[in-house]
Amino acid sequence: MTGGTPWDFVRLFVGIPVLVASLVIYLRGSLRGTVVFIGSLASFLYQYLLWTFDWAYNAYFLGYVGVFALSLCTLGMVLAGMDLSRVRAEMSERFPVVTAASFSFAAGGLLLFKCLGEIIPSIGTSPMPATATGYYTMVDQALDLGLLVPLFILVGILLLKRNTIGYLLSASTLILAMTVGLSVVAGELMLGLSTGHVNTAGIAVFAFFLIAALALLVKVLASVRRTSSLGQ
């Protein structure tokens, strides 16, 4: 089993079906489908950006780059085509602003402390952290600290400001958080089965965030008016 196996399982059985279904609903002009589609694209972008720079060169390299580039371009096109005034009009007063913002800050904080906990102990010493064994640098931590943590914090701030972009991105970041959390849980379970030592605490923390993100996503999507339509 390689480190990417859990991600592959999640992508195959969850990511691709959600991406295809949300694309169909997005093309029908649904706001709910749109935010889920944006979140699905963001999760593909993150994974294959990670694969492009984290994995040693192999026969699938151009495939990683292709999926990463296509996800980025499609995400940009979808966001550029959004009518923000209409998006705001479709978000009802039931939108859980404070709860969604709190989750976003908590998710960003969890990733921040996780990454810093792996990096700080190695500062001032010659050996690289154990998590970087076999690598020249810490790509996972760089992407999490440089992309995911700022994104979660930014979304939380935008939500508290009642900014339309914050509403739009909140559900999308929840989907991204669920993808990362599900992959981490799957990875820890597979590792535990192969080694006989299960990281119970790590699984519990990420499983909690996974369930919380799913429950909050359902609430966020339910707050969008049923009559929502973003038809061009």
Backbone as a ProteinNet text record, in pm:
[ID]
protein_1_A
[PRIMARY]
MTGGTPWDFVRLFVGIPVLVASLVIYLRGSLRGTVVFIGSLASFLYQYLLWTFDWAYNAYFLGYVGVFALSLCTLGMVLAGMDLSRVRAEMSERFPVVTAASFSFAAGGLLLFKCLGEIIPSIGTSPMPATATGYYTMVDQALDLGLLVPLFILVGILLLKRNTIGYLLSASTLILAMTVGLSVVAGELMLGLSTGHVNTAGIAVFAFFLIAALALLVKVLASVRRTSSLGQ
[TERTIARY]
84.1	0	87.4	62.1	135.9	57.8	125.8	61.3	-58.8	-65.8	-177	-297.1	-287.5	-397.8	-526.8	-524.8	-649.7	-713.6	-629.9	-682.6	-748.4	-687.5	-743	-879.2	-892.2	-1020.2	-1126.7	-1091.5	-1185.5	-1222.9	-1123.7	-1149.8	-1239.9	-1214.4	-1288.7	-1433.1	-1453	-1585.5	-1666.8	-1601.3	-1672.6	-1651.4	-1524.5	-1492.7	-1550.9	-1527	-1574.6	-1726.9	-1797.9	-1944.7	-2001.4	-1943.7	-1992.8	-1963.2	-1844.9	-1808.1	-1904	-1931.4	-2019.6	-2161.7	-2211.7	-2348.6	-2363.3	-2264.6	-2271.8	-2257.6	-2179.8	-2166.7	-2301.4	-2372.2	-2503.9	-2600.1	-2600.1	-2690.7	-2648.6	-2516.9	-2465.5	-2510.8	-2504.6	-2544.6	-2693.7	-2770.9	-2914.1	-2941.7	-2834.4	-2849.2	-2876.7	-2852.5	-2879.4	-2763.4	-2794.5	-2691	-2632.7	-2717.9	-2668	-2568	-2604.8	-2514	-2385.4	-2396.9	-2279.4	-2177.7	-2224.7	-2130.1	-2066.5	-2143.3	-2086.4	-1985.2	-2016	-1924.8	-1794.4	-1805.3	-1685.9	-1601	-1665.8	-1593.4	-1527	-1595	-1537.9	-1416	-1426.8	-1312.4	-1195.1	-1223.6	-1117.7	-1047.1	-1123.6	-1061.8	-974.5	-1018.6	-936.4	-811.1	-827.4	-714.2	-610.2	-656.4	-563.9	-491.6	-566.6	-503.5	-399.1	-434.4	-341.7	-230.7	-251.4	-139.7	-39.3	-92.8	-7.8	65	-8	52.2	161.3	137.3	233.1	368.4	367.5	492.9	544.4	458.2	496.6	548.2	498.7	536.3	659	740	854	801.6	880.3	838.1	800.5	687.2	643.6	562.3	512.3	443.1	313.4	260.8	133.4	152.6	276.3	305.4	219.9	212.6	133.9	-14.8	-58.9	-197.7	-224.7	-131.1	-145.8	-152.5	-59.4	-55.3	-182.5	-228.9	-349	-472.5	-493.5	-609.2	-599.1	-479.8	-455.1	-486.8	-436.1	-457.1	-603.4	-667	-807.4	-896.7	-867.4	-946	-931.1	-809.3	-783.6	-856.5	-846.2	-911	-1062.2	-1117.1	-1262.3	-1312.3	-1239.1	-1276.1	-1276	-1174.7	-1168.7	-1284.4	-1320.4	-1431.9	-1564.2	-1584.5	-1710	-1722.1	-1613.9	-1617.5	-1633.3	-1566.3	-1575.6	-1716.2	-1789.2	-1923.8	-2033.5	-1996.4	-2097	-2151.5	-2281.9	-2348.2	-2362.6	-2271.4	-2268.1	-2393.3	-2451.6	-2573.3	-2687	-2689.2	-2792.2	-2764.2	-2636.1	-2598	-2645.5	-2621.5	-2662.4	-2814.5	-2884.7	-3030.2	-3084.1	-3010.5	-3056.1	-3021.8	-2934.5	-2899.5	-3002	-3068.3	-3174.6	-3116.4	-3203	-3160.3	-3124.6	-3153.5	-3122.6	-2977.6	-2900.9	-2761.7	-2687.6	-2624.8	-2556.8	-2422	-2426.3	-2304.9	-2202.4	-2244.2	-2150.6	-2097.1	-2184.1	-2141.9	-2043.7	-2075.9	-1987.9	-1853.7	-1856.1	-1731.4	-1648.3	-1713.7	-1642.9	-1577.5	-1648.4	-1590.8	-1470.6	-1482.9	-1373.4	-1248.2	-1265.5	-1151.4	-1093.5	-1181.8	-1136	-1058.4	-1108.3	-1039.8	-903.8	-899.6	-772.2	-675.2	-726.6	-642.6	-590.2	-675.4	-633	-517.3	-532.1	-424.7	-298.2	-317.2	-203.3	-121.3	-188.7	-117.9	-60.2	-130.3	-79.7	52.9	53.4	173.5	287.5	256.2	361.2	416.9	331.6	377.9	476.3	468.8	561.2	689.3	679.7	792.6	878.3	814.1	887.3	993	962.5	1064.9	1195.4	1188.8	1308.9	1390.5	1334.1	1404.7	1530.7	1644	1769.9	1843.8	1785.9	1853.1	1882.6	1976.8	2013.5	1918.1	1865.4	1776.4	1643.3	1584.6	1451.6	1349.5	1228	1123.8	1097.2	1048.1	1020.5	920.4	825	723.5	780.7	903.5	964.7	1068.3	1076.7	1174.7	1155.5	1262	1255.2	1224.5	1204.4	1172.8	1281.3	1283.3	1377	1315.9	1183.8	1114.9	978.6	901.8	772.5	660.6	629.1	530.9	391.7	351.3	217.4	196.6	292	281.2	287.6	366.2	375.7	242	176.1	46.5	-60.9	-56.9	-156.9	-141.2	-15.8	9.3	-6.9	28.5	25.6	-107	-187.9	-315	-436.9	-440.8	-562.6	-586.1	-482.2	-499.8	-544.8	-477.1	-524.5	-665.4	-698.7	-832.6	-939.3	-919.2	-1017.7	-1033.4	-923.3	-929.7	-998.2	-964.5	-1026.5	-1176.9	-1220.1	-1364.2	-1434.2	-1371.1	-1430.6	-1447.5	-1345.8	-1353.3	-1461.8	-1466.6	-1567.4	-1708.8	-1726.1	-1858.6	-1900.5	-1809.3	-1842.9	-1875	-1816.4	-1844.9	-1969.8	-2032.4	-2151.7	-2120.1	-1998.3	-1956.7	-2011.6	-2059	-2120.7	-2024.8	-1898.4	-1800.4	-1783.4	-1793.3	-1785.4	-1898.5	-2020.7	-2134.6	-2108.8	-2057.7	-2036.1	-1931.2	-1823.3	-1711.2	-1725.6	-1820	-1830.4	-1860.9	-1962.1	-1997	-1883.5	-1815.6	-1706.3	-1589.5	-1557.3	-1449	-1490.3	-1618.3	-1666	-1642.3	-1669.2	-1645.6	-1497	-1414.9	-1270	-1223.4	-1276.7	-1240.4	-1284.1	-1401.7	-1449.7	-1360.5	-1316	-1228.7	-1096.6	-1036.7	-909.7	-928.4	-1034.1	-1059.6	-1085.6	-1166.4	-1197.8	-1073	-987.3	-863.1	-768.7	-761.1	-675	-724.6	-855.6	-913	-889.4	-914.9	-892.6	-745.9	-656.6	-513.7	-470	-520.9	-485.1	-538.7	-659.6	-716.6	-637.2	-600.9	-522.7	-384.8	-325.2	-193.9	-203.2	-309.2	-328.6	-348.4	-423.3	-445.9	-317.3	-229	-104.8	4.2	0.5	105.5	59.3	-71.6	-124	-129.9	-93.7	-97.5	-187.4	-302.2	-399.9	-387.6	-378.5	-372.6	-514.8	-560.8	-699.9	-731.5	-639.8	-663.3	-674	-581.5	-584.3	-710.7	-751	-872.6	-993.9	-998.6	-1112.5	-1126.8	-1014.8	-1019.1	-1068.6	-1008.6	-1047.6	-1186.4	-1225.9	-1360.9	-1464.2	-1432.1	-1522.7	-1541.2	-1430	-1438.8	-1511.2	-1491.6	-1558.6	-1709.6	-1754.7	-1898.3	-1955.8	-1880.9	-1926.9	-1938.9	-1840.9	-1844.9	-1963.4	-1992	-2105.4	-2236.9	-2251.9	-2375	-2392.2	-2283.5	-2289.7	-2316.5	-2259.6	-2284.4	-2432.6	-2493	-2636.7	-2716.5	-2677	-2747.8	-2727.9	-2606.1	-2577.1	-2657.8	-2657.9	-2731.6	-2881.8	-2928.9	-3071.5	-3112.8	-3017.3	-3048	-3065.7	-3023.7	-3039.2	-3181.3	-3240	-3378.2	-3395.8	-3504.9	-3532.8	-3552.8	-3586.6	-3611.4	-3483	-3368.9	-3241.8	-3214.3	-3171.4	-3134.9	-3035.2	-2925.8	-2822.6	-2812.3	-2920.3	-2918.7	-2865.9	-2779	-2715.9	-2816.1
-120	0	124.7	217	342.5	450.7	564	672.4	730.6	711.4	767.6	677.1	552.8	458.2	507.8	559.5	609.9	720.1	811.8	919	860	755.5	693.5	631.2	566.1	506.4	614.4	719.5	829.5	894.9	915.8	980.2	893.4	762.1	671.3	653	632.2	597.2	716	829.5	947.5	1067	1100.7	1221.7	1226.3	1121.5	1121.8	1121.2	1035.5	1040.5	1177	1239.4	1371.4	1475.6	1467.8	1563.2	1553.9	1433.1	1412.9	1457.9	1418.1	1454.9	1606.2	1669.7	1815	1889.6	1834.9	1897	1899	1787.5	1778.4	1880.2	1888.4	1981.5	2126.4	2150.2	2284.1	2329.6	2239.8	2274.3	2305.6	2261.3	2292.5	2426.9	2492.3	2625.4	2629.2	2519.3	2515	2572.4	2657.6	2713.1	2604.5	2517	2406.8	2322.2	2288.4	2211.3	2286.1	2418.6	2500.5	2499.4	2518.6	2522.8	2385.9	2278.6	2144.4	2119	2165.6	2148.9	2224.3	2346.4	2424.9	2351.6	2297.4	2223.2	2098.3	2029	1909.4	1944.7	2052.2	2097	2135.2	2201.4	2241.7	2120.5	2014.7	1895.7	1823.7	1820	1761	1844.8	1976.7	2066.9	2043.1	2035.3	2015.8	1881.6	1773.9	1642.6	1631.8	1676.6	1656.3	1760.7	1873.7	1965.4	1898.5	1832.7	1759.7	1645.5	1570.2	1456.8	1504.9	1617.8	1668.7	1698.3	1758	1799.5	1704.1	1617.6	1533.1	1395.3	1345	1211.6	1216	1112.6	1099.9	1085.3	1130.7	1124.3	981.6	967	834.4	849.3	738	737.8	818	848.4	920.2	1069.6	1117.1	1256.9	1354	1333.1	1423.9	1416.8	1301.2	1288.5	1373.3	1371.1	1454	1601.5	1643.5	1783.2	1819.9	1728.6	1755.2	1774.8	1686.7	1698.7	1825.4	1853.2	1975.1	2099.8	2105.8	2222.6	2236.5	2123.9	2127.5	2170.9	2120.6	2159.7	2308.9	2359.5	2501.2	2589.1	2554	2633.4	2629.9	2511	2498.6	2575.3	2567.2	2640.5	2790.9	2838.5	2980.1	3024.3	2940.4	2973.5	2977.5	2881	2876.7	2999.4	3032.1	3147.3	3278.2	3288.5	3410.2	3431.5	3321.9	3331.4	3349.1	3356.6	3368.4	3510.9	3521.8	3649.1	3662.5	3735.7	3741.7	3804.5	3899.8	3961.3	3859.8	3772.3	3669.2	3560.9	3532.4	3434	3479.8	3607.1	3660.3	3655.1	3682.5	3680.3	3540.7	3439.5	3302	3243.9	3309.4	3261.1	3313.9	3223	3263.5	3310.5	3364.2	3412.7	3297.9	3174.4	3058.8	3014.4	3082	3040.8	3047.9	2937.6	2932.7	3004.4	3136.1	3215.4	3189.2	3204.6	3192.1	3048.7	2950.6	2810.4	2775.9	2819.3	2791	2861.2	2985.3	3058.7	2992.1	2949.7	2884.1	2755	2678.4	2554.2	2584.6	2686.8	2722.8	2760.7	2840.8	2877.9	2754.6	2665.7	2545.7	2453.1	2436.5	2351	2408.6	2540.4	2604.6	2591.4	2605.3	2592.1	2450.5	2351.6	2211.8	2181.9	2224.1	2202.6	2279.1	2400.7	2483.4	2415.1	2370.8	2307.9	2172	2100.6	1971.2	1990	2084.8	2108.1	2164.6	2264.3	2324.3	2222.8	2132.2	2029.5	1934	1921.5	1835.1	1909.2	2042.7	2121.5	2182.2	2245.9	2322.4	2240.1	2115.3	2039.2	2018.9	2029.8	2006.3	2132.9	2249.8	2375.7	2383.2	2413	2422.3	2291.1	2184.9	2054.7	2015.8	1927.1	1887.2	1786.4	1688.2	1590.4	1653.2	1602.9	1647.4	1575.6	1631.5	1565.6	1424.8	1337.4	1199.2	1192.5	1287.6	1287	1322.5	1375.4	1414.4	1313.3	1199.5	1097.3	1055.2	1059.6	1021.2	1136.1	1257.1	1373.5	1479.5	1574.9	1686.1	1802.1	1806.6	1911.1	1858.2	1937.2	1893.6	1954.3	1888.5	1940.8	1945.6	1838.2	1834	1951.9	1969.9	2077.4	2215.3	2228	2356.2	2394.1	2296.7	2324	2350.4	2274.2	2294.9	2432.4	2469.6	2598.7	2715.7	2693	2801.1	2818.1	2711.4	2717.7	2694.4	2577.8	2540.8	2626.6	2645.4	2725.4	2868.3	2940	3074.9	3074.2	2970.7	2963.6	2950.3	2859.1	2840.7	2967.3	3031	3152.8	3265	3278.2	3381.5	3362.1	3238.2	3210.4	3245	3211.4	3245.3	3395.4	3472.2	3618.4	3674.1	3624.2	3671.7	3640.9	3525.3	3490.4	3585.9	3615.5	3706.7	3846.5	3881.8	4010.3	4006.1	3887.1	3865.8	3895.9	3862.6	3884.6	3773	3809	3712.1	3599.6	3633.1	3531	3430	3477.3	3386.3	3285.9	3331.9	3241	3136.7	3185.3	3097.4	2991.4	3033	2941.4	2853.2	2886.1	2810.8	2663.7	2636.4	2497	2428	2502.7	2445.5	2404.3	2488.2	2452.9	2338.1	2324.9	2211.5	2081.3	2083.1	1964.1	1932.6	2034.5	2015.7	1956.8	2008.4	1957.9	1812.7	1779.4	1641.7	1547.6	1590.8	1507.9	1479.8	1585.7	1569.5	1482.2	1509.7	1433.4	1286.2	1258.6	1120.3	1046.4	1113.3	1051.7	1022.3	1116.6	1095.6	978.4	972.5	862.2	729	726.1	603.1	561.9	659.2	630.7	574.1	633.8	586.3	445.1	417.7	284.1	180	213.7	120.5	96.9	203.3	190.7	105.1	126.2	48.3	-99.3	-129.6	-269.1	-337.4	-261.3	-320.3	-330.5	-240.9	-241	-296.9	-297.9	-344.9	-236.9	-114.1	-1.6	107.7	128.1	224.3	356.3	466.6	600.3	643.2	593.5	616	763.6	836.3	978.8	1056.6	1031.4	1101.2	1071.1	944.1	904.7	971.9	976	1035.4	1183.6	1256.2	1400.7	1428.5	1359.8	1386.1	1331.1	1221.4	1168	1266.3	1329.3	1429.6	1546.1	1596.6	1707.7	1665	1541	1490.3	1488	1435.2	1428.7	1568.3	1655.3	1793.2	1866.8	1845.9	1911.3	1863.1	1732.8	1678.1	1735	1737.9	1791.8	1939.6	2014.7	2157.7	2180.3	2095	2108.3	2088.9	1989.4	1965.5	2088.1	2148.7	2266.9	2385.9	2402.1	2512.5	2498.5	2379.7	2357.4	2372.3	2332.8	2345.9	2492.2	2579.5	2721.2	2793.1	2728.4	2789.1	2768.3	2871.5	2864.7	2755.4	2682.9	2573.7	2622.6	2748.4	2803.9	2853.3	2824.6	2878.5	2834.5	2927.1	2899.3	3003.1	2954.6	3044.9	3040.4	3013.8	3003.5	3129.5	3109.5	3224.7	3293.2
0	0	0	-90.9	-95.6	-23.1	1.6	72.8	0.5	-130.8	-206.8	-218.2	-168.7	-182.3	-118.3	5.6	64.9	-18.8	-72.2	-157	-281.8	-338	-458.4	-430.9	-316	-279.2	-261.4	-190.5	-168.1	-300.4	-387.2	-515.8	-603.3	-604.2	-690.5	-645.6	-515.5	-465.1	-414.5	-391.1	-342.8	-435.9	-461.6	-536.2	-676.6	-754.6	-894.1	-902.4	-825.7	-831	-792.6	-688.8	-646.8	-754.1	-815.1	-919.7	-1037.7	-1083.4	-1199.3	-1167.3	-1050.6	-1013	-998.4	-933.5	-914.4	-1046.4	-1139.6	-1271	-1342.5	-1337.5	-1402.1	-1341.2	-1207.1	-1140.3	-1165.7	-1171	-1201.3	-1339.6	-1436.6	-1572.8	-1583.2	-1484.8	-1481.8	-1415.9	-1367.1	-1309.7	-1161.7	-1090.6	-947.9	-867.5	-770.3	-684.2	-594.6	-545.8	-463.2	-541.7	-664	-747.7	-776.5	-788.2	-818.5	-705.3	-581.3	-469.6	-446.2	-469.8	-455.3	-567	-687.4	-800.2	-775.5	-722	-690.1	-586.1	-484	-381.6	-436.7	-526.8	-588.4	-673.3	-749.7	-830.1	-740.8	-629.4	-537.2	-477.4	-448.7	-391.1	-493.3	-620.3	-726.1	-748.5	-746.6	-764.1	-655.3	-531.4	-419.4	-430.5	-456	-459.8	-569.7	-689.9	-800.9	-805.6	-740.2	-717.9	-624	-521.2	-427.7	-496.9	-579.2	-650.6	-747.1	-812.1	-910.2	-848.2	-727.7	-666.1	-558.6	-507.3	-395.1	-437.8	-551.5	-594.5	-685.4	-674.2	-765.3	-908.2	-1003.4	-1143.3	-1180.9	-1250.3	-1295.3	-1423.1	-1474	-1602.7	-1601.3	-1480.8	-1471.2	-1447.9	-1457.2	-1426.1	-1507.6	-1639.2	-1723.6	-1688.8	-1641.8	-1598.2	-1475.2	-1378.7	-1259.6	-1297.7	-1383.6	-1425.9	-1501.7	-1585.7	-1665.4	-1579	-1480	-1391.8	-1307.2	-1258.3	-1179.3	-1261.6	-1385.9	-1471.8	-1512.5	-1546.9	-1588.6	-1472.8	-1353.3	-1236.5	-1209.4	-1220.6	-1196.6	-1297.9	-1424.5	-1530.5	-1518.1	-1491.8	-1477.7	-1357	-1247.7	-1126.8	-1153.2	-1223.7	-1257.2	-1344.4	-1442.4	-1532.2	-1457.9	-1367.6	-1291.8	-1202.3	-1130.9	-1041.2	-1118.2	-1233.5	-1313.9	-1368.9	-1388.7	-1444.8	-1341.8	-1213	-1108.6	-1100.1	-1081.6	-1057	-905.3	-842.6	-696.9	-636.4	-706.7	-654.4	-650.6	-749.5	-753.4	-650.1	-631.1	-529.3	-392.3	-361.7	-231.3	-216.4	-323.8	-318.4	-292.4	-336	-320.2	-183.5	-107.8	24.8	125.6	193.7	285.2	417.7	502.7	633.6	727.2	685.9	770.3	757.2	672.6	653.6	787.2	829.1	960.6	959.7	954.6	938.2	1049.1	1173.9	1286.3	1296.6	1280.4	1289.3	1178.6	1056.1	942.8	959.1	1007.3	1028.4	1137.3	1244.4	1354.3	1307.1	1225.4	1173.3	1084.4	1002.6	912.3	990.9	1097.3	1182.1	1251.3	1298.3	1369.1	1275.8	1152.9	1056	1020.1	999.8	970.7	1086.9	1208.9	1327.1	1345.8	1317.6	1328.8	1234.6	1108.6	1012	1050.1	1100.4	1140.1	1249.6	1355.3	1467.1	1426.7	1339.8	1293.2	1219.1	1125.1	1044.5	1128	1212.4	1295.1	1394.4	1440	1531.7	1466.6	1335	1261.5	1222.2	1213	1162.4	1273.1	1370.5	1471.5	1546.7	1586.8	1659.8	1582.4	1449.5	1368.5	1344.3	1378.7	1354.7	1440.4	1376.3	1448.4	1460.6	1406.1	1406.1	1262.8	1242.8	1107	1044.9	1121.5	1058.7	1018.5	911.6	871.9	958.8	970.8	1048.8	996.5	1083	1043.4	929.8	926.6	822.4	686.3	682.5	555.2	508.6	576.9	539.9	394.7	317.2	176.4	83.3	138.4	58.1	74	-20.6	-11	67.1	70.5	145.2	186.5	260.3	312.7	228.7	118.8	23.5	84.1	151.7	211.7	306.1	394.4	493.3	427.9	321.8	251.5	189.1	126.6	64	168.7	278.1	382.7	447.4	479.2	543	446.7	320.3	222.6	150.2	146.4	73.5	163.1	227.6	300.5	424.1	505.2	627.7	595.3	502.9	468.1	409.7	330	270.2	377.4	472.3	578.4	662	694.6	775	697.8	569.3	485.9	475.4	453.5	443.3	574.6	687.5	816	833.1	793.9	804.1	711.7	588.7	493.4	541.6	603.7	655.9	767.2	858	967.9	916.2	802.1	739.7	651.9	646.1	560.9	414.4	372.7	234.7	144.8	27.9	-62.9	-100.8	-123.2	-160.5	-47.3	76.7	190.4	189.6	158.2	146.4	38.3	-74.1	-189.2	-159.6	-92.1	-70.7	52	140.3	265.2	239.8	157.8	128	54	-30.6	-108.6	-18.3	81.7	173.2	264	292.8	371	295.2	165.1	82.3	76.5	63.7	62.4	195.2	306.2	438.6	454.8	402.2	410.3	330.7	214	131.9	201.2	255.6	325.7	449.8	527.2	648.4	620.7	518.1	483.5	438.7	363.7	317.1	433.3	528.9	645.8	729.2	752.3	830.6	760.9	628.4	552.5	557.3	546.4	550.1	684.2	793.6	926.6	950.7	902.2	918.2	839.5	715.4	634.3	695.1	745.2	807.3	933.4	1008.9	1130.5	1101.8	996	959.4	915.1	849.7	799.1	905.4	1005	1107.6	1241	1261	1388.5	1494.2	1459.8	1553.3	1494.5	1557.2	1507.2	1583.4	1509.5	1569.4	1606.3	1718.7	1759.9	1777.7	1841.8	1867	1736.5	1643.7	1515.4	1437	1436.4	1365.3	1427.9	1560.8	1630.6	1598.2	1599.2	1572.1	1431.2	1332.6	1194.6	1163	1228.3	1209.4	1263.7	1376.4	1433.2	1336.9	1282.3	1188.1	1060.5	1019.3	899.7	919.4	1031.5	1060.3	1078.4	1148.1	1168.5	1035.2	945.7	815.2	733.5	739.7	665.1	717	849	907.7	874	878.5	848	700.1	613	469.3	438.3	501.9	482.4	524.7	636.9	685.9	593.3	542.4	451.2	322.4	264.2	139.8	160.7	278.8	308.7	322.2	353.7	369.8	237.2	127.9	-3.9	-51.9	-104.9	-150.2	-254.7	-243.9	-337.4	-479.6	-493.7	-626.7	-693.1	-627.5	-677.8	-820.5	-902.1	-1040.3	-1086.8	-1142.3	-1189.8	-1339.8	-1405.3	-1549.1	-1613.9	-1714.3	-1779.6	-1873.4
[MASK]
++++++++++++++++++++++++++++++++++++++++++++++++++++++++++++++++++++++++++++++++++++++++++++++++++++++++++++++++++++++++++++++++++++++++++++++++++++++++++++++++++++++++++++++++++++++++++++++++++++++++++++++++++++++++++++++++++++++++

